[in-house]
Amino acid sequence: MAAEKGWKVHQMDVKSAFLNGDLQEEVYMTQPPGFEIEGQEHKVCKLIKALYGLKQAPRAWYAKMDDYLKKVGFQRSESDDTLYVRQQGKYLSYLHLDHWQIALNAAETWEFY
């Protein structure tokens, strides 16, 4: 659609995306090698934020992004949970969260974000 209409398409990679998700459940891990507390090696760490490799990380990150996008006026598509649409006057923005692709029909809409 963006190519057909001549819209600008932006794509980005958020390398630390999964590190920003807030965990909803209690998750514990052993102390990382090199960071053990002497005499307390048997104790574990309670995670507050998600880590790469944690099976809850994608869900935690998606939930945080979903909340933010709705707060700034995007609506989630009923047919695709990773597609968000925002209309501001005559300007339309599409964001495909799975691949971080953003399609805009005007440069002015990019300034909002």
C-alpha distances in whole Angstrom, upper triangle without the diagonal:
4,5,5,6,8,8,11,10,14,15,19,22,24,27,29,27,29,32,31,31,34,36,37,39,42,42,45,45,48,49,47,49,51,51,53,56,59,61,58,56,56,54,50,47,45,42,40,37,35,35,34,35,35,34,33,31,28,28,30,27,25,27,28,24,23,26,25,21,23,25,23,21,18,18,18,16,18,17,16,18,17,14,15,13,15,16,18,19,16,15,12,12,10,13,13,17,17,16,16,13,12,9,11,10,14,17,19,17,18,22,22,21
4,5,5,6,5,7,7,11,13,16,19,22,25,27,25,28,31,30,30,33,35,36,39,42,41,44,44,47,48,46,48,49,49,52,54,58,60,57,55,55,53,49,46,44,41,39,35,34,34,32,34,35,34,33,31,27,28,30,26,24,26,27,23,23,25,24,20,22,24,22,20,18,18,18,17,20,19,17,19,17,14,14,13,15,15,17,18,15,13,11,10,9,11,12,16,17,15,15,11,10,6,8,8,11,13,16,15,15,19,19,19
4,5,5,6,8,8,12,14,18,21,24,27,29,27,30,33,32,33,36,38,39,42,45,44,46,46,49,50,47,49,51,51,53,56,59,62,59,57,57,55,51,48,47,43,41,38,36,36,34,35,37,36,35,33,29,31,32,29,27,30,30,26,26,29,27,24,26,28,25,24,21,22,22,20,23,21,20,22,20,17,18,17,18,19,21,21,18,16,14,14,13,15,15,18,19,17,17,13,12,9,11,10,13,15,18,17,17,21,22,22
4,6,8,11,12,15,17,21,24,27,30,33,31,33,36,35,35,38,40,41,44,47,46,49,49,52,53,51,53,54,54,57,59,63,65,62,60,60,58,54,51,50,46,44,41,39,39,37,38,39,38,38,35,32,33,35,32,29,32,32,28,28,30,29,26,27,29,27,25,22,23,23,21,23,21,21,23,21,18,19,18,19,19,21,21,18,16,15,15,14,17,17,21,22,20,20,16,15,12,12,11,14,17,20,19,19,23,24,24
4,6,9,11,15,17,21,24,27,30,32,30,33,36,34,35,38,40,41,44,47,46,49,49,52,53,51,53,54,54,57,59,63,65,62,60,60,58,54,51,49,46,44,40,39,39,38,39,40,39,38,36,32,33,34,31,29,31,31,27,27,29,27,24,25,27,25,23,21,21,22,20,23,22,21,24,22,18,18,16,17,16,18,18,14,13,12,13,13,16,17,21,22,20,20,16,14,10,10,8,11,14,16,16,17,20,21,22
4,7,9,13,16,19,23,25,29,31,29,32,35,33,34,37,40,41,44,47,46,49,49,52,52,50,52,53,53,55,58,61,64,61,59,60,57,54,51,49,45,43,40,38,39,37,38,40,39,38,35,32,33,34,31,29,31,31,27,27,30,28,24,26,28,25,24,22,23,23,22,25,24,23,25,22,19,19,17,18,17,19,19,15,14,13,13,14,16,17,21,22,20,19,15,13,10,9,8,10,12,15,15,16,19,20,21
4,6,10,13,16,20,22,26,28,26,29,31,30,31,34,36,38,41,44,43,46,46,49,49,47,49,50,49,52,55,58,61,58,56,57,54,50,47,46,42,40,36,35,36,34,36,37,36,35,32,29,30,31,28,26,28,27,24,24,26,24,21,23,24,21,20,18,20,20,20,23,22,21,22,20,17,16,14,15,14,16,16,14,11,10,10,11,13,15,18,20,17,16,12,10,6,6,5,7,9,12,12,12,15,17,17
4,7,10,13,17,19,23,25,24,27,29,28,29,32,35,36,39,42,41,43,44,46,46,44,46,47,46,49,52,55,58,55,53,54,52,48,45,43,39,37,34,33,33,31,33,35,34,33,30,28,29,29,26,24,27,26,22,23,25,23,20,22,24,20,20,18,20,21,21,24,23,21,22,19,17,16,15,15,16,16,18,16,12,11,10,11,12,14,16,18,16,14,10,8,6,6,7,8,8,11,11,10,13,15,15
4,7,10,14,16,19,22,20,23,26,25,26,29,32,33,36,39,38,40,40,43,43,41,43,44,43,46,49,52,55,52,50,51,48,45,42,40,36,35,31,30,30,28,30,31,31,30,27,24,26,26,23,21,24,23,20,21,23,21,18,21,22,20,19,17,19,19,19,22,21,19,20,16,14,14,14,15,16,18,20,18,14,12,10,9,10,11,13,15,12,10,7,6,4,6,9,10,10,14,12,11,14,16,15
4,7,10,13,16,18,17,21,23,22,23,26,29,31,34,36,35,37,37,40,40,37,39,40,40,43,45,49,51,49,47,48,45,42,39,37,33,32,28,27,27,25,27,28,28,28,25,22,24,24,20,19,22,21,17,19,21,19,17,20,21,18,19,17,19,19,19,23,22,19,20,16,15,14,15,16,17,18,21,20,16,14,11,10,9,10,12,13,10,8,6,5,6,8,12,12,11,14,12,10,13,15,13
4,7,10,13,16,14,18,20,19,21,24,27,29,31,34,32,34,34,37,37,34,36,37,37,40,42,46,48,46,44,44,42,39,36,34,31,29,26,24,24,22,24,25,25,25,22,19,21,22,18,17,20,20,16,18,21,19,17,20,22,19,20,18,20,19,19,23,22,18,18,14,14,15,16,17,20,21,24,23,19,17,13,12,10,9,10,11,8,6,4,6,9,12,15,16,15,17,16,13,16,17,14
4,6,9,12,11,15,17,16,18,22,24,27,29,31,30,31,31,33,33,31,33,34,33,36,39,42,45,42,40,41,39,36,32,31,28,26,22,21,20,19,21,23,23,23,19,17,19,20,16,16,19,18,15,17,20,17,16,20,21,19,20,18,20,20,21,24,23,20,19,15,15,16,18,19,21,23,26,25,21,19,15,14,11,11,10,11,8,6,7,9,12,14,18,18,17,19,17,14,16,17,14
4,6,9,9,12,14,14,16,20,22,25,27,28,27,28,28,30,30,27,29,30,30,33,36,39,41,39,37,38,36,32,29,28,25,24,20,18,17,15,17,19,20,20,16,14,17,17,14,14,18,17,14,17,19,18,17,21,22,20,22,20,22,20,22,25,24,20,19,15,16,17,20,21,24,25,29,28,24,22,18,17,13,12,11,10,8,7,9,12,15,18,21,22,20,22,20,17,19,20,16
4,6,5,9,10,10,13,16,19,22,24,25,24,25,25,27,27,25,27,28,27,30,32,36,38,36,34,35,33,29,26,25,21,20,16,15,14,13,16,17,18,17,14,13,15,15,11,12,15,14,12,15,17,15,16,19,20,19,21,19,21,20,22,25,25,21,19,15,17,17,20,21,24,25,29,29,25,23,19,18,14,13,11,11,10,8,11,13,17,19,23,23,22,23,21,17,19,19,15
4,6,8,9,10,13,16,18,22,23,24,22,23,22,24,24,21,23,24,24,27,30,33,35,33,31,32,30,27,24,23,20,19,15,14,12,10,13,15,17,17,13,13,16,15,12,14,17,16,15,18,20,18,19,22,23,22,25,23,25,23,25,28,27,23,21,18,20,21,24,25,28,29,33,33,29,27,23,21,18,17,14,13,12,11,15,17,21,23,27,27,25,26,24,21,23,23,19
4,6,5,7,10,13,15,19,21,21,19,21,20,22,21,19,22,22,22,25,27,30,33,30,29,29,27,24,21,20,16,16,12,10,9,9,12,13,16,15,11,12,14,13,10,13,15,13,13,17,18,17,18,21,22,21,24,23,24,23,25,28,28,24,21,19,21,21,24,25,28,29,33,34,30,28,24,22,19,18,15,15,14,13,17,19,22,24,28,28,26,27,25,22,23,23,19
4,5,6,8,11,13,17,19,20,19,20,20,23,23,21,24,25,24,27,29,32,35,32,30,31,28,25,21,20,16,15,11,10,10,9,12,13,14,13,9,9,11,10,7,9,12,10,10,13,15,14,15,18,19,19,21,19,21,19,22,24,24,20,18,15,17,18,21,22,26,27,31,31,28,25,21,20,16,15,11,12,12,11,15,16,20,22,26,27,25,26,23,20,22,21,17
4,5,6,9,11,14,16,17,15,17,17,20,20,19,21,23,22,24,26,30,32,29,27,27,25,21,18,17,13,13,9,6,6,6,9,9,10,9,5,6,9,8,6,9,11,10,11,14,15,15,17,19,20,21,23,21,22,20,23,24,24,21,18,16,19,19,23,24,28,30,33,34,30,28,24,22,18,17,13,13,14,14,17,19,23,25,29,30,29,29,27,24,25,24,20
4,6,8,10,14,15,16,14,16,15,18,18,16,19,21,19,21,24,27,29,26,25,25,23,19,16,15,11,10,6,5,5,7,10,10,12,11,8,9,12,9,8,11,13,11,12,16,16,16,18,21,21,22,24,23,24,23,25,27,28,24,21,19,22,22,25,26,30,31,35,36,32,30,26,24,21,20,16,16,17,16,20,22,25,28,31,32,30,30,28,25,26,25,21
4,7,9,13,15,16,15,17,18,21,20,19,23,24,22,24,26,29,31,28,27,28,25,21,18,16,12,10,7,7,9,10,13,12,14,12,9,10,11,8,6,10,11,8,10,13,13,12,15,17,17,18,21,20,22,21,23,25,26,23,20,18,20,20,23,23,27,28,32,33,30,27,24,23,19,19,15,16,17,16,19,20,24,26,29,29,28,28,25,23,23,22,18
4,6,9,12,13,13,16,17,20,20,20,23,25,23,25,26,30,32,28,27,27,24,20,17,15,11,9,6,5,9,10,13,11,12,9,6,8,8,4,4,8,8,6,9,11,11,12,14,16,17,18,21,19,20,19,22,23,24,21,18,16,19,19,22,23,27,28,32,33,30,28,24,22,19,18,15,15,17,16,20,21,25,26,30,31,29,29,26,24,25,23,20
4,6,9,11,11,14,16,19,20,20,24,25,23,24,25,29,30,27,26,26,22,19,16,13,9,6,5,6,10,13,15,12,13,10,8,10,9,6,7,10,9,7,11,13,12,13,16,17,17,19,22,21,22,20,23,25,26,23,19,19,22,21,24,25,29,30,34,35,32,30,27,25,22,21,18,18,21,20,23,24,28,29,33,33,32,32,29,27,27,25,22
4,6,7,8,11,13,17,18,19,23,25,22,23,24,28,29,25,24,23,20,17,14,11,8,6,6,6,10,13,14,10,11,7,8,10,9,6,9,11,10,10,13,14,14,16,19,19,20,22,24,23,24,22,25,25,26,24,20,20,23,23,26,27,31,33,36,38,35,32,29,27,24,23,19,20,22,22,25,27,30,32,35,36,35,35,32,30,31,28,25
4,7,9,13,16,19,21,22,26,28,25,26,27,30,31,27,26,25,22,18,16,12,10,9,9,10,13,16,16,13,13,9,10,12,10,7,11,12,10,11,14,15,14,17,19,19,20,23,24,23,23,21,24,24,26,24,20,20,23,23,27,28,31,33,36,38,36,33,30,28,25,24,21,21,24,24,27,28,31,33,36,37,37,36,33,32,32,30,27
4,6,10,13,17,19,20,24,26,24,24,25,28,28,24,24,22,19,16,14,10,9,9,10,11,13,16,16,12,12,9,11,14,11,10,14,15,13,14,18,18,18,20,23,23,23,26,28,27,26,25,27,27,28,26,22,23,26,26,30,31,35,36,40,42,39,36,33,31,28,27,23,23,26,26,30,31,34,36,40,41,40,40,36,35,36,33,30
4,7,10,14,16,18,21,24,21,21,21,25,25,21,20,18,15,12,11,7,7,8,10,11,13,16,16,12,13,11,13,16,14,12,16,18,16,17,21,21,21,23,26,26,26,29,31,30,30,28,30,31,32,29,26,26,29,30,33,34,38,40,43,45,42,39,36,34,31,30,26,26,29,29,32,34,37,39,43,43,43,42,39,37,38,36,33
4,7,11,13,14,18,21,18,18,19,23,23,19,18,16,14,10,8,6,6,8,9,9,11,13,13,9,11,9,11,15,14,12,15,18,17,18,21,22,22,24,26,27,28,30,32,31,31,29,31,31,32,29,26,26,29,30,34,35,39,40,44,45,42,40,36,34,31,29,26,25,27,28,31,33,37,39,42,43,42,42,39,37,38,36,33
4,7,9,12,15,18,15,15,16,19,19,15,14,12,10,6,5,4,6,9,11,11,11,14,14,11,13,12,14,17,17,16,18,21,20,21,24,25,25,27,29,31,31,33,35,34,34,32,35,35,35,33,29,29,33,33,37,38,42,43,47,49,45,43,39,37,34,32,28,28,30,30,34,36,39,42,45,46,45,45,42,40,40,39,35
4,6,8,11,14,12,12,14,17,17,14,12,11,9,6,5,7,7,11,12,11,11,13,12,10,13,13,14,18,19,17,19,22,22,22,25,27,27,28,31,32,33,35,37,36,36,34,36,37,37,34,31,30,34,34,38,40,43,45,49,50,46,44,40,38,34,33,29,28,30,30,34,36,40,42,46,47,45,46,43,40,41,40,36
4,6,9,12,10,9,11,14,14,11,8,8,7,5,6,9,10,14,15,15,13,15,14,13,16,17,17,21,22,21,23,26,26,26,28,30,31,32,34,36,36,38,40,39,40,38,40,40,40,37,34,33,37,38,41,43,47,48,52,53,50,47,43,41,38,36,32,31,32,33,37,39,43,45,49,49,48,48,46,43,44,42,39
4,6,8,6,5,8,11,12,10,7,8,7,6,6,10,11,14,15,15,14,16,16,15,18,19,19,23,24,22,23,27,27,26,29,31,31,32,35,37,37,38,41,40,41,39,41,42,42,39,36,35,38,39,42,43,47,48,52,53,50,48,44,42,38,37,33,32,33,33,37,39,43,45,49,49,48,48,45,43,43,42,38
4,6,5,6,10,13,15,13,10,12,11,9,9,12,12,15,15,15,12,14,14,14,18,19,18,22,23,22,23,26,27,26,28,31,31,32,34,36,36,38,40,39,40,38,40,42,41,38,35,34,37,38,41,42,46,47,51,52,49,46,42,40,37,35,32,30,31,31,35,37,41,43,47,48,46,46,44,41,42,41,37
4,5,6,10,12,14,13,10,13,13,12,12,16,16,19,19,18,16,16,16,17,21,22,21,25,27,25,26,29,30,30,31,34,35,35,37,40,40,41,44,42,43,41,43,45,44,41,38,37,40,41,44,45,49,50,54,55,51,49,45,43,39,38,34,33,33,34,37,40,43,46,50,50,48,49,47,43,44,43,40
4,6,9,10,14,13,11,14,14,14,14,17,18,20,20,20,17,19,19,20,24,25,24,27,29,27,28,31,32,31,33,36,36,36,38,41,41,42,45,44,45,43,45,47,47,43,40,39,42,42,46,47,50,51,55,56,52,50,46,45,41,39,36,35,35,35,39,41,45,47,51,51,48,49,47,44,44,44,40
4,6,9,12,11,9,13,12,11,11,14,15,17,18,18,16,18,19,19,23,23,22,26,28,25,26,30,30,29,31,34,34,34,37,39,38,40,43,42,43,42,44,45,46,42,39,38,41,41,44,45,49,50,53,54,51,49,45,43,40,39,35,34,35,35,38,40,44,46,50,50,47,48,46,43,43,42,39
4,6,9,7,6,9,9,9,10,14,15,18,19,20,18,20,20,20,24,24,24,27,29,27,28,31,32,31,33,36,36,36,39,41,40,42,45,44,45,43,46,47,47,44,41,39,43,43,46,47,51,52,56,57,54,51,48,46,42,41,37,36,37,37,41,43,47,49,53,53,50,51,49,46,46,45,41
4,6,5,6,9,9,10,11,15,17,19,21,22,21,23,23,23,26,26,26,30,31,29,30,33,33,32,35,37,37,37,40,42,41,43,46,46,47,45,48,49,49,46,43,42,45,45,48,49,53,53,57,59,55,53,50,48,44,43,40,39,40,40,43,45,49,51,55,55,52,53,50,47,47,46,43
4,5,6,10,10,13,14,18,20,23,24,25,24,26,26,26,29,30,29,33,34,32,33,37,37,36,39,41,41,41,44,46,45,47,50,49,50,49,51,52,53,50,46,45,48,49,52,53,56,57,61,62,59,57,53,52,48,47,43,42,43,43,47,49,53,54,58,58,56,56,54,51,51,50,47
4,6,8,9,13,15,18,21,24,26,27,26,28,28,27,30,30,31,34,35,33,35,38,38,37,40,42,42,43,46,47,47,49,51,51,52,50,53,53,54,51,48,47,50,50,54,55,58,59,63,64,61,59,55,54,50,49,45,44,45,45,49,51,55,57,60,60,58,59,56,53,53,52,49
4,5,6,9,11,15,17,20,22,23,23,25,25,24,27,27,27,31,32,30,32,35,35,34,37,39,38,39,42,44,43,45,48,47,48,47,49,50,50,47,44,43,47,47,50,51,55,56,60,61,58,56,52,50,47,45,42,41,42,42,46,48,52,54,57,58,56,56,53,51,51,49,46
4,6,8,11,14,17,20,22,22,21,23,22,22,25,25,26,29,30,28,30,34,34,33,36,38,38,39,41,43,43,45,47,47,47,45,48,48,49,46,42,42,45,46,49,50,54,55,59,60,57,55,51,49,45,44,40,39,40,41,44,46,50,52,56,56,55,55,52,50,50,49,45
4,7,10,13,16,20,22,22,21,23,22,21,24,24,25,29,29,28,30,33,33,33,36,37,37,38,41,43,43,45,47,46,47,45,47,47,48,45,42,41,45,45,49,50,54,55,59,60,57,55,51,49,45,44,40,39,40,41,45,47,50,53,56,57,55,56,53,50,51,49,46
4,7,10,13,16,19,19,19,21,21,19,22,22,23,27,27,25,27,30,30,30,33,35,34,35,38,39,39,41,44,43,44,42,44,45,45,43,39,39,42,43,46,47,51,52,56,57,54,52,48,46,43,41,38,37,38,39,42,44,48,50,54,54,53,53,50,47,48,46,43
4,7,10,13,15,16,15,18,18,16,18,18,19,23,23,21,23,27,26,26,29,31,31,32,35,36,36,38,41,40,40,38,41,41,42,39,35,35,38,39,42,44,47,48,52,54,50,48,45,43,39,38,34,33,35,35,39,41,44,46,50,51,49,49,46,44,44,43,39
4,6,9,12,13,12,16,16,14,17,16,17,20,21,18,20,24,23,23,26,28,27,28,31,33,32,35,37,36,37,35,38,39,39,36,33,32,36,36,39,40,44,45,49,50,47,45,41,40,36,35,31,30,32,32,36,37,41,43,47,47,46,46,43,40,41,39,36
4,7,9,11,12,15,16,13,15,14,15,18,18,16,18,21,20,20,23,25,24,25,28,30,29,32,34,33,34,32,35,36,37,34,30,30,33,33,37,38,41,42,46,48,45,42,39,37,34,33,29,28,31,30,34,36,39,41,45,45,44,44,41,38,39,37,34
4,6,7,8,12,13,11,13,11,11,15,15,12,14,18,17,16,20,22,21,22,25,26,26,28,31,30,31,29,32,33,34,31,27,26,30,30,33,34,38,39,43,44,41,39,35,34,30,29,25,25,27,26,30,32,35,37,41,41,40,40,37,35,35,33,30
4,7,9,13,15,12,14,12,11,15,14,11,13,16,15,14,17,19,18,19,22,23,23,25,28,27,28,27,30,31,32,29,25,25,28,28,31,31,35,36,40,41,38,36,33,31,28,27,23,24,26,25,29,30,33,35,39,39,38,37,34,32,32,30,27
4,7,10,12,10,12,10,9,12,12,9,10,13,13,11,14,17,16,17,20,22,21,23,26,25,26,25,27,29,30,27,23,22,25,25,28,29,32,34,37,39,36,33,30,28,25,24,20,20,22,21,25,26,30,32,36,36,34,34,31,29,30,28,24
4,7,9,7,9,7,5,9,10,7,8,12,12,12,14,16,17,17,20,22,22,24,26,25,25,24,26,27,28,25,21,20,23,24,27,28,32,34,37,38,35,33,29,27,23,22,18,18,20,20,23,25,29,31,35,35,34,34,31,29,30,28,25
4,6,6,9,9,6,10,12,10,10,14,15,15,16,19,20,20,22,24,25,26,29,27,28,26,28,29,29,26,23,21,25,25,29,30,34,36,39,40,37,34,30,28,25,23,19,18,20,20,24,26,30,32,36,36,35,35,33,30,31,30,26
4,5,8,9,7,9,12,11,11,14,16,16,17,19,21,21,23,25,26,27,29,27,28,26,27,29,28,25,22,20,24,25,28,30,34,36,39,40,36,33,30,27,24,22,18,17,18,18,22,24,28,31,34,35,34,35,32,30,31,30,26
4,6,9,7,9,12,12,13,15,17,18,19,21,23,23,25,27,28,29,31,29,29,27,28,29,28,25,22,21,24,26,30,32,36,38,41,42,38,35,32,29,25,23,20,17,19,20,23,26,30,33,36,38,37,38,35,32,34,33,29
4,5,5,8,10,10,11,14,15,16,18,19,21,22,24,25,27,28,30,28,28,25,27,28,28,24,21,21,24,26,29,31,35,37,41,41,38,35,32,29,25,23,20,18,20,21,24,27,31,33,37,38,37,38,35,33,34,33,29
4,6,7,8,10,11,13,14,16,17,18,20,22,23,24,26,28,29,27,26,24,25,25,25,22,19,19,22,24,28,30,34,36,40,40,37,34,31,28,24,22,19,17,19,20,24,26,30,33,36,38,37,38,35,33,34,33,29
4,6,6,6,9,10,11,13,15,15,17,19,20,21,23,25,26,24,24,21,23,23,24,21,17,17,21,22,26,28,32,34,37,38,35,32,29,26,23,21,17,16,19,20,23,25,29,31,35,36,36,36,33,31,32,31,27
4,6,5,6,9,10,11,12,14,16,17,18,20,21,23,25,23,23,20,22,23,23,20,17,16,20,21,24,26,30,32,36,36,33,30,27,24,21,19,15,14,16,17,20,23,26,29,32,33,33,33,30,28,29,28,24
4,6,5,6,9,10,11,12,14,15,16,18,20,21,22,20,20,17,19,20,20,17,14,12,16,17,21,23,27,29,33,33,30,27,24,21,17,15,12,10,13,14,17,20,23,26,29,31,30,31,28,26,28,26,23
4,5,5,6,9,10,10,12,14,15,16,18,20,21,19,18,16,18,18,19,16,12,12,16,17,20,23,26,29,32,33,30,27,24,21,18,16,13,12,15,16,19,21,24,26,30,31,31,31,28,26,28,26,23
4,6,5,6,9,10,11,13,14,16,17,19,21,19,19,17,19,20,21,18,15,14,17,18,21,23,27,28,32,33,30,27,24,22,19,17,14,14,17,16,20,21,25,27,30,31,31,31,27,26,27,25,22
4,5,5,6,9,10,11,12,14,16,17,19,17,18,16,18,20,20,17,14,12,15,16,19,20,24,26,30,31,27,25,21,19,16,15,11,11,14,13,17,18,21,24,27,28,27,28,24,22,24,22,18
4,5,5,6,9,10,10,12,14,15,17,14,14,12,14,16,17,14,10,9,12,12,16,18,22,24,27,28,25,22,19,17,13,12,8,9,12,12,15,16,19,22,25,26,26,26,23,21,23,21,18
4,6,5,6,9,10,11,12,15,16,14,14,12,15,16,18,15,11,11,14,13,17,18,22,24,27,29,26,23,20,18,15,15,11,13,16,15,18,19,22,23,27,28,28,27,24,23,24,21,19
4,5,5,6,9,10,11,13,15,14,15,14,17,19,20,17,14,13,15,14,17,18,21,23,26,28,25,23,20,18,15,15,12,14,16,15,18,18,21,23,26,27,26,25,22,21,22,19,16
4,5,5,6,8,10,11,12,11,12,11,14,17,18,15,12,10,12,11,14,15,18,20,24,25,22,19,16,14,11,12,9,11,13,11,14,14,17,19,22,23,22,22,19,17,19,16,13
4,5,5,6,9,10,11,9,9,8,12,13,15,13,9,9,10,9,12,13,17,19,22,24,21,18,15,14,11,12,9,12,14,13,15,15,18,19,22,23,23,23,19,18,20,17,15
4,6,5,6,9,10,10,10,10,14,16,18,16,13,13,14,12,14,14,17,19,22,24,22,20,17,16,14,15,13,15,18,16,18,18,20,21,24,24,24,23,20,19,20,17,15
4,5,5,6,9,9,11,12,15,18,20,18,15,14,14,11,13,13,16,17,21,22,20,18,15,15,13,14,12,15,17,14,16,15,18,19,22,22,21,20,17,16,16,13,11
4,5,5,6,5,8,9,12,15,17,15,12,11,11,8,9,9,13,14,18,19,17,14,12,11,9,11,10,14,15,13,14,13,15,15,18,19,19,18,14,14,15,12,10
4,5,5,5,6,8,11,14,16,15,13,13,12,9,10,9,12,14,17,19,17,15,13,13,12,14,13,16,18,16,17,15,17,17,20,21,21,20,16,16,17,14,13
4,6,7,9,12,15,17,20,19,16,16,15,12,13,11,14,14,18,20,18,17,15,15,14,17,15,19,21,18,19,17,19,19,21,21,21,19,16,16,16,13,12
4,6,9,12,15,18,21,19,17,16,15,11,11,9,11,11,15,17,15,14,12,13,13,15,15,18,20,16,17,15,16,16,18,18,17,15,12,13,13,9,8
4,7,10,13,16,18,17,16,15,13,10,9,6,8,9,12,15,13,11,10,12,12,15,15,19,20,17,17,15,16,15,16,17,17,16,12,13,14,10,11
4,7,9,13,15,14,12,12,10,6,5,4,8,10,13,15,13,10,9,9,9,11,12,15,17,14,14,12,13,13,15,16,17,16,12,13,15,12,11
4,6,9,12,11,10,11,9,5,5,6,9,12,15,16,14,12,10,10,10,12,12,15,17,16,16,14,15,15,17,19,20,19,15,17,18,16,15
4,6,9,8,6,7,6,4,7,9,12,15,18,19,17,14,12,10,9,10,10,13,15,14,15,14,15,16,18,20,22,22,18,18,21,18,17
4,5,5,6,8,6,6,7,10,13,16,19,19,17,14,13,10,10,10,11,13,15,15,15,14,15,16,18,21,23,23,19,20,23,20,19
4,6,7,10,9,9,11,14,16,19,22,22,21,17,16,14,14,13,14,15,18,18,18,18,18,20,22,24,26,26,23,24,26,24,23
4,7,9,8,11,12,16,18,21,24,23,22,18,17,14,14,12,14,14,17,18,17,18,18,20,22,25,27,27,24,25,28,26,24
4,5,6,9,11,15,17,21,24,23,21,17,15,12,11,9,10,10,13,14,14,15,16,18,20,23,25,26,22,22,26,24,22
4,6,8,11,14,18,21,24,24,22,18,16,13,11,9,9,9,12,13,14,15,17,19,22,24,25,26,22,22,25,22,20
4,7,10,13,17,20,23,23,20,17,14,10,8,6,5,6,9,9,10,12,14,17,19,22,23,23,20,19,22,20,18
4,7,10,14,17,20,19,17,13,11,7,6,5,6,8,10,10,10,10,11,13,16,19,20,21,17,17,20,18,17
4,7,10,13,17,17,14,11,8,6,5,6,8,11,12,11,10,9,11,12,15,17,18,18,14,15,17,15,14
4,7,10,13,13,11,7,6,5,6,9,11,14,15,13,12,10,10,10,12,14,16,16,12,13,16,14,13
4,7,10,11,8,6,5,7,9,12,13,17,17,15,14,11,11,10,11,12,14,13,10,11,14,11,11
4,6,7,6,5,6,9,12,15,17,20,21,18,17,13,12,10,10,11,14,12,9,12,14,12,13
4,6,5,6,8,12,14,18,19,23,23,20,19,15,14,11,11,11,12,10,8,11,12,10,12
4,5,8,11,14,17,21,23,26,26,23,21,18,16,13,12,11,14,11,10,14,14,13,16
4,7,10,13,17,20,23,26,25,23,20,17,14,11,9,9,12,11,10,14,15,14,17
4,7,10,13,17,19,22,22,19,17,13,11,8,6,6,9,8,7,10,12,11,13
4,7,10,13,16,19,19,16,14,11,8,6,6,8,10,10,8,10,13,12,13
4,7,10,12,16,15,13,11,7,6,5,7,9,10,11,7,9,12,11,11
4,7,9,12,12,10,8,6,5,7,9,12,13,14,11,11,14,13,12
4,6,9,9,7,6,4,6,9,12,14,14,16,12,11,15,14,12
4,6,6,6,5,6,8,12,15,17,18,19,16,15,18,17,15
4,5,5,7,8,11,14,18,19,20,21,17,16,19,17,15
4,6,8,11,14,17,20,22,22,24,21,19,22,21,18
4,5,9,12,15,19,21,20,22,20,18,21,20,18
4,6,10,13,17,18,17,19,16,14,17,17,14
4,7,10,13,15,15,17,15,13,16,16,14
4,7,10,12,12,14,11,9,13,13,11
4,7,9,10,12,10,10,13,14,13
4,5,7,9,7,7,11,12,12
4,7,9,8,10,13,13,14
4,5,6,8,10,11,13
4,5,6,7,10,11
4,5,6,8,10
4,5,6,8
4,5,6
4,6
4
